[in-house]
Amino acid sequence: MTGSREEEIRALFPLVKRVARRIARIVPSADPDDLVGDGSVGLIRAVDTYDPERGSLTNYARRLIAGAMLNGLRRMDPVSERARRTVREAERARQALAQERGTMPSLREMEDRVEGLHAARLAVFRYGPLSLDGAFLSDGPALADAAGDPARVALAAGERREVVEAIALLPERQQRIIALHYYRDVSLHAIGATLAVSPQRVSQLHLRALATLRGLLAAR
């Protein structure tokens, strides 16, 4: 690493603000100042632990900055970690059953199988409509039901950090469409009305966003 520690931190600080803005667009309830504060801790950790063999410092720092911000959001999460864990474990069990059977088990079946899942899902839905762990909420356009789409499968499988980082790289309108459709279960037609664009245009943006996410996640 060239230059002093302080110089590296100052040079990369604008990256903290960029990542904070992107995550704030995905999670509107997040406080931008809190994101920057948590991201700054991640930046300092990145500078202090950077190894050139890990690739560029900027890319390494971006990962740690985003991770620190997401950890900060989780600390302020009104949903208990127990409820989150129940949902995550149920997601994994659902995916395993789907691979064995070739079809996706219904949520009703999973609630019969996993004790406390119904209450956990309600808590996640009530207190975290755009939660980073908020998939597995419905049998509608569920991400897990699109077995052939790497972007959707990644979301359903719980790879939250990589997915959020990838979504943050999308143009703003595409980010909004993904957030509304997959985290709030809003139909594309309703999203069109919200964004004041035609359903055809929303569909085009949606497909473009999925294609971009597919490429980003495959590259990772």
N, C-alpha and C positions, 0 to 999 in steps of 0.2 A: 504494500500500500504506500503510495507516495503522499508527501505532505504530512502535516501534523494531524493529530486526531481531531482537534477543533476545526481545522480547515475542512476536513472531510465531512464533518457533521454539518457545518454551515453550507457547504456546497450541495449537500443532498437534502437539506431541509425543505426546499420547494416540493420535493417528491412526497414528503409527508402530507402537505396540503393537498396535492393532487389526489392522492389515494383517499384522503378524508372526504373530499368532495364527491368522489365516485361512490364510496360506501354510503355516504349520506343520501345520495339519490336512490340507492337500493333500500335503505332502512331510514325512511323519513323521520322517525322518532329519535334517531341518534342525535346527540348534541355535538355540533362540529368542533367546539373547543375541547370536549372530552376526547374526541377522535384524534385531534392533533396532539393532545397531551399523551395519550397512550401510544400513538404512532411515534412520537419523539423518543419514548423509551425503547421502542423496537429499533429505531434508527441507531441509537447509541449502542445497543446490543449488537447490531449488524456490523458497525464500524469496529467494535472491540473484538468481534469473533471472526471477522472476515478472513477467509483463506482463498488465495487466487485460484486454487484448484476447483473451487466451487463455481467458477464462472465470473461474470462481471460483478463488481460491487453494487452497481445500481440494481441489477436483477435480484441479487441476494438481499439487499436492503428492502426492496419492494415487498418481498415475501415476508420478512420479519416485521415490517411496518404494518402490513395488512393483518398479519397474525396477532400482533399486539392490540390493534384496534378491535378485532373480533373478540379477543379475550376480554377486553374492556366492556364490550356490549353484553357479553355473557354474564359478567359480574353484576350488571344492573338488571338482568333479566328477572321479571316478576314470577316467571314460571320456575318451579323448583328443579334442581338438577335431577332429582329422582324421577320426575315426570318426563324430563327430556330423555333420560336414560331408558325409561320404559318404551318411549316412542322409537328411539334408535334401535333398541334390541328387537322390537317388533318389526321394524323395517328389515333388519337383517334376516329375521326368521321368515318374513314374507317372501323375500327374494330367494331364500334357500328352497322354500316350498315351490315357488314358481319354477325354479330350475328342475326340480324333481318331477313336477307334474306336466310342465309345458304350458300351464295356464296360471294366471295370477289369482291367488286366493282373495276372496272378498274381505272387506274390513270387518264385516259382521263375524266372519269365521275367525279372524285374527283376534277380535275382542273376546270371543269364546275361549280361545287358546291362551291368551296372555292376560293374566290377572292385573287389573287396574288400568288396562289400556284405554278403555272408554273415558274414564275420568282424566287420564293424562292427555288424551287427544283434545278433550274439551278445554282443558287448561291452556294448552298450546294455542288453540284456535281463539280463545277469548282474550288472552293477554299478549299474544304475539302474532298478529295477522300477517306480518312480514318477517317473521322470525327466521333466522338463519337455519334453524332446525325445524322449520315449519312445514315440511312436506308431509305426506302420509296423512292428509286431512280429509280426503274425500275419494270416492270412487268415480268421480267425474273425469276431467281431463288429467288424471293422475300421471305424474311423470313416470312412475314405475310401470305403467301399463303400455308404454311404448318401447317394447323390448328391442326393436331394431335401431333405436336412435341413441347413439352414445351420449349425447348431451343430456337427454332425459334420463337415461339409465344412471348416469353419474349423479344427477340430482337425487334420484330415488335411493341410491345406494349410500347416501350420507356423506359424499365427498364435498362437504360444505365449503371448506376453505378454498379449494381450487376453483369451485364453481363460482363463488362470489367474486374471486379475483378475476375470473374470465368474464363474468357479466359486467364487471366494472370497466372493462376495456371496450364495451359496446358503445355506440352512439346513444345519446340520452333517450331518444324516443324508443329505441329498441330495448334499452334497459327497463323503461317503464312498462312496455308491453310484457316482457318476461316476468317482471315482478307482479303485475296485476293478474296475468293469466295463470302462472304457476304457483304463486304464493298466496293469492287471494281468490283463486278459482273464478275469475271474471271472464266471461265469454269474449271472444274476439270482436263480436258485433258490439257488445257493450263498451269495450275498450275504444272502438271506433267513435262511438258517440262521445266518450269522455275526451278523446284527443281531437275531436272535430275533424275527423278524416273518414273516408269511405271504408266499408268493410273490406273491399278489395285491397286498398292500400295497407290496412292493418295486417291482412294476410300476407302481403308481400314483405312487409317489415318483419313479421313474425318468422317467416321462412328464412329470410336473410339472417336474422339473429341466430336462429338454430344452426344454420350452416356455419356461421362464424364461430359459435360456441363449440360445434363439433370439431372444427379444425383446431381451435385453441386447446381443447381437452385432449385431443389425440396427440398434439405436439407435446403436452405435458407427460 
